[in-house]
């Protein structure tokens, strides 16, 4: 993305630490489909400065995002918007969404073996030992090791605090 977006319609957001400081990642459904990157400056008045973006391919409808220090990110995609029936399939609880790994200047690749119905939020620990993704249409959260095997299903009543505590 050579220029900042004209319109930001954020979905999932995440704050990560990079070599340059704090950075806000925001899934944008405004005037483009992308994950926008903003530097966070905390002075007398906090501010955001646009730093760039990860453009999304037409096969991804992103919802959640998490990121690591090496500029790679992990996003959830609820369904494939390039297929007309995909959104209806997701609403019918078919696992047409998933996780996608994005790298700066390298695009996105789907994490093989992960299929979710209504992939929603995602959070990961900084060392990449554990990933928790919400599957909205499954009405639960799934916990993955970094080898991307499901290691447990969290109950649908699990709160965000409980999920974050499991990452510590």
C-alpha positions as CSV (number, residue, x, y, z in Angstrom):
1,X,0.0,0.0,0.0
2,X,1.8,3.1,-1.1
3,X,-0.7,5.5,0.5
4,X,-2.8,5.7,3.7
5,X,-6.5,4.7,3.3
6,X,-9.0,7.4,2.7
7,X,-11.6,5.6,4.8
8,X,-10.9,3.2,7.7
9,X,-13.7,0.8,8.7
10,X,-11.9,-1.3,11.3
11,X,-12.8,-4.8,12.4
12,X,-10.2,-6.7,14.5
13,X,-7.4,-4.7,16.1
14,X,-4.2,-5.7,17.9
15,X,-1.2,-3.9,19.4
16,X,2.3,-5.4,19.0
17,X,5.8,-4.4,19.9
18,X,8.2,-4.0,17.0
19,X,11.9,-2.9,16.8
20,X,10.5,0.6,16.3
21,X,8.1,0.7,19.2
22,X,4.4,0.0,19.6
23,X,2.3,-0.6,16.5
24,X,-1.5,-0.9,16.0
25,X,-2.7,-3.4,13.5
26,X,-6.3,-2.9,12.2
27,X,-8.3,-5.0,9.8
28,X,-9.8,-2.4,7.4
29,X,-13.0,-2.9,5.3
30,X,-13.1,0.8,4.4
31,X,-11.9,1.9,0.9
32,X,-9.7,-1.3,0.6
33,X,-9.4,-4.7,2.2
34,X,-6.1,-4.6,4.1
35,X,-4.5,-4.8,7.5
36,X,-3.4,-1.3,8.2
37,X,-0.3,-0.6,10.4
38,X,-0.1,2.5,12.6
39,X,2.8,3.6,14.8
40,X,1.6,4.5,18.3
41,X,3.2,7.6,19.9
42,X,2.4,8.3,23.5
43,X,3.3,11.8,24.4
44,X,1.2,14.4,26.2
45,X,-1.5,13.3,23.7
46,X,-1.4,9.8,22.2
47,X,-1.4,9.7,18.4
48,X,-1.3,7.2,15.5
49,X,0.8,7.5,12.3
50,X,0.1,5.3,9.3
51,X,3.1,3.1,8.5
52,X,1.8,0.9,5.7
53,X,-0.4,-2.1,5.2
54,X,-0.7,-5.7,4.3
55,X,-3.1,-5.8,1.3
56,X,-5.6,-8.7,1.5
57,X,-6.2,-11.1,-1.5
58,X,-9.8,-11.3,-2.8
59,X,-10.1,-14.8,-1.2
60,X,-9.9,-13.4,2.4
61,X,-12.6,-11.7,4.5
62,X,-10.5,-10.8,7.5
63,X,-11.9,-10.4,11.0
64,X,-9.2,-10.8,13.6
65,X,-5.5,-10.0,13.6
66,X,-2.5,-10.6,15.8
67,X,1.2,-9.9,15.1
68,X,4.8,-10.6,16.1
69,X,8.0,-8.6,16.3
70,X,9.3,-9.9,12.9
71,X,6.5,-8.1,11.0
72,X,4.6,-11.3,10.4
73,X,0.9,-11.4,11.2
74,X,-1.8,-14.0,11.6
75,X,-5.4,-13.2,10.6
76,X,-8.7,-15.0,10.7
77,X,-10.9,-15.1,7.6
78,X,-14.6,-15.8,8.1
79,X,-15.1,-17.1,4.5
80,X,-13.9,-16.7,0.9
81,X,-15.7,-13.6,-0.5
82,X,-14.6,-14.6,-4.1
83,X,-17.1,-17.5,-3.9
84,X,-20.7,-16.3,-3.8
85,X,-21.9,-19.3,-1.7
86,X,-19.1,-19.1,0.9
87,X,-20.8,-16.6,3.2
88,X,-24.0,-18.7,3.2
89,X,-22.0,-21.8,3.9
90,X,-20.4,-20.1,6.9
91,X,-23.8,-19.0,8.2
92,X,-24.9,-22.7,7.9
93,X,-21.9,-23.6,10.2
94,X,-19.8,-25.0,7.5
95,X,-16.0,-24.5,8.2
96,X,-15.2,-22.3,5.2
97,X,-12.9,-19.9,7.1
98,X,-9.5,-20.3,8.5
99,X,-6.2,-18.8,9.6
100,X,-3.8,-17.0,7.2
101,X,-0.1,-16.1,7.9
102,X,1.0,-12.8,6.4
103,X,4.6,-11.6,5.9
104,X,5.7,-8.1,4.9
105,X,6.2,-7.9,1.1
106,X,5.4,-11.7,0.8
107,X,1.6,-11.9,0.9
108,X,-0.5,-14.4,2.7
109,X,-0.6,-18.2,2.9
110,X,-3.3,-20.3,4.4
111,X,-2.5,-22.3,7.5
112,X,-3.2,-25.8,6.2
113,X,-5.4,-28.1,8.2
114,X,-7.3,-25.3,10.0
115,X,-11.0,-24.9,8.8
116,X,-13.3,-22.8,11.0
117,X,-16.9,-21.7,10.7
118,X,-17.0,-17.9,11.2
119,X,-13.3,-17.5,12.1
120,X,-13.4,-14.4,14.3
121,X,-10.8,-13.1,16.8
122,X,-7.3,-14.4,17.2
123,X,-4.6,-13.9,19.8
124,X,-1.1,-15.4,20.2
125,X,1.7,-15.2,22.7
126,X,4.8,-13.3,21.6
127,X,6.9,-16.5,21.5
128,X,4.4,-18.3,19.1
129,X,3.9,-21.2,21.5
130,X,0.1,-20.8,21.6
131,X,-2.6,-19.4,19.4
132,X,-6.3,-19.0,20.4
133,X,-8.9,-18.4,17.6
134,X,-12.6,-17.9,18.0
135,X,-14.9,-19.8,15.7
136,X,-18.1,-17.7,15.9
137,X,-20.4,-20.3,14.2
138,X,-19.0,-23.1,16.2
139,X,-19.8,-21.0,19.3
140,X,-16.4,-21.7,20.9
141,X,-12.7,-20.9,20.9
142,X,-10.0,-23.2,19.7
143,X,-6.5,-23.4,21.1
144,X,-3.6,-24.3,18.8
145,X,0.0,-25.1,19.4
146,X,2.5,-23.5,17.0
147,X,2.4,-26.7,15.0
148,X,-1.3,-25.8,14.3
149,X,-2.9,-28.8,15.8
150,X,-6.0,-28.3,17.9
151,X,-5.0,-28.9,21.5
152,X,-8.3,-28.1,23.2
153,X,-11.7,-26.5,22.6
154,X,-12.5,-23.9,25.2
155,X,-16.1,-23.7,26.3
156,X,-18.3,-21.2,24.7
157,X,-18.7,-19.4,28.0
158,X,-15.0,-18.7,28.1
159,X,-14.3,-15.0,28.5
160,X,-11.6,-13.0,26.8
161,X,-9.9,-12.7,30.2
162,X,-9.7,-16.4,30.6
163,X,-8.3,-16.8,27.1
164,X,-5.6,-14.2,27.7
165,X,-4.7,-15.8,31.1
166,X,-4.1,-19.1,29.2
167,X,-1.4,-17.3,27.2
168,X,0.7,-16.4,30.2
